[in-house]
């Protein structure tokens, strides 16, 4: 079954709201997708990020004076949520973790279960763009490899949570309206009856209003982690 969450779906949504084909867009589909993927998707991911996991080990150390490690991923990292170390032994009745993939898989599958309690969360670290972790103690070296939980941009639109996709669609529409409005403000239509102004200002204003509404809604989303006082 073809995924509803796709760039074709986004383009259809934008064109329907902007009256295409009666009103033609000044951008090709490819140019529009490039702009939205490089700008709108990145901004949206800052509000509703994709969570991924990787490992750091002693081989990722880049500065032993400040315990600075490079996160071994080739993608934009928005933020690091947490770092988990194997401080405690895994119970004997559980299968052993014999590879880095086993460790990451165990963290993902049991994030909110008892096994995560055996993965000690490292609190004293700082994330430094573009992909560095600085620890405030050398204790981290005793528990490597460690699992890094980080936030990044979506690779595919079908990875966006279904209930959040509507916000992304509206943000894409808003950014397109603003961009097209800016482009149309650069020219006027000449006719035998004189100059005809385009709807550039109105389109841009509507786009800015829609963008503000979407970002305000995203700002009110509940956090992924709730603080519980016991």
Secondary structure, DSSP 8 states (H G I E B T S, - for coil): ---SSSHHHHHHHHHHHTTTTTS--SS-HHHHHHHIIIIIHHHHHHHS-EEEEEEE-GGGEEETTTTEEE---SS-EEEEEEEEE--S---TTS----SHHHHHHHHHHTTTSHHHHTSEE--SEEEETTTEEEESSGGGGGS-SEEEEEEE--SSGGGS-HHHHHHHHHHHHHHHHHHHHHHHTT--EEETTEEE--SHHHHHHHHHHHHHHHHHHHHTS--SS-----
